[in-house]
Amino acid sequence: MMEKGKVLYVTGNEAVVEGAIAAGCRFYAGYPITPSSEIAEEMSKRLPAVGGMYVQGEDELASINMIVGASMAGAKAMTATSGPGYSLMQEGIGLAVATETPVVIVDVMRAGPSTGIASKAWQGDLMQARFGSHSDYEIIALYASSVQEAFDLTVEAFNLAETYMSPVVLLSDGVLARMRERLYVKGQDELVIVNRKKPTESPENYLPYKRGDDYIPTIANFGDGYAVLKDSLTHDERGYYYERPDIQAKFVLGVTEKIRRNASKIYRWQEEYTEDAEVLFVASGVMGRIASVMVREARQEGKKWGVFRPISIWPFPEDALRRAARNASKVITIEMSVGKLVYPVKWTLRDGQEVSVLPWLSYEAPSPDDLLNLLEVKA
């Protein structure tokens, strides 16, 4: 019998919970922090009802390590936090990177720096999502812009984590977290769910960190009958610590190349009116929605404007942006920040193409007219 979907009227935070349950998440550990707290609250209710487990950690450090451990044992695991808590999780994220353990971390961004304003939105964590932990690694980070997308991208975050044996960050913000919209929750027969691969070798011949052409290892779960060593130190294909230059090179290339070589499969974006755009606006999350309305209204007045919304912030959809900006003399990022998205845009586009940022420095979301007025002031 087919399981039919259902229509709900929920917030962005609630949509994340629905997406996590649908994706198969059965372990959640977290520490409440505004504006992500409703995710923890809802998971504490929903997980026990589906045979899962909810743990409120004593802090964010404990929470990230709990989900890494749960995933090592085979559970699909998630946590949610906001900027200050996300800062505390960086060492644990590095552990997940080094041990190639799939977890999902939801960062509901808020105004900062430091404690900032707990309940208000900002878009200041885009660079931290990529470079927060130390040394060399690649990471996947997605940014939702609607309640429906919060559900869809949560499912996608788990799928990507399981596919690439990597932590995946799902970015949200204080606006989307509390925004209430229609959500269609797909039934299980409508969803594409990815589960991590199982080893096919015999336990005697098994090397957990051995890589094929795609650089993605097949790592057994604890308790599956295979010898698996999870070590945060530089390790060889067996997982044993080895202090040797070629082992370090192989180790670092392993955790970076599995994302880089598959980046074209990970890229997600949306674009409108880019074919002949003379001015291209680049915006993500809720600001991408507002920029889209602004551009549609400008088109009705004859302005050749376009909009590009990166959904995968990391890896950044470089090829798609270059195509979208091919006719544009100006590229402007619109951000609820002094400027973070502007950096990967500048790195992507050719020399001589003007790239600038339009910073919206209020924690209240602007209207399309507000952005137009800001553009006029800047001009």
Secondary structure, DSSP 4 states (H G I P E B T S, - for coil): -----EEEEEEHHHHHHHHHHHHT--EEEE---TTSHHHHHHHHHHHHHTT-EEEE-SSHHHHHHHHHHHHHTT--EEEEE-HHHHHHTHHHHHHHHHHT---EEEEEEEE-STT-EEEEE--TTHHHHHHSSSSS---EEEE--SHHHHHHHHHHHHHHHHHHTS-EEEEEEHHHHH-EEEEEE--TTT-----PPPP-S-GGG--TT---TT-----PPTTSSS-----SS-B-TTS-B---HHHHHHHHHHHHHHHHTTHHHH--EEEES-TT-SEEEE--HHHHHHHHHHHHHHHHTT--EEEEEESEEES--HHHHHHHTTT-SEEEEEESSSSSTHHHHHHHSPTT-EEEEEE---SSPPPHHHHHHHHHHH-
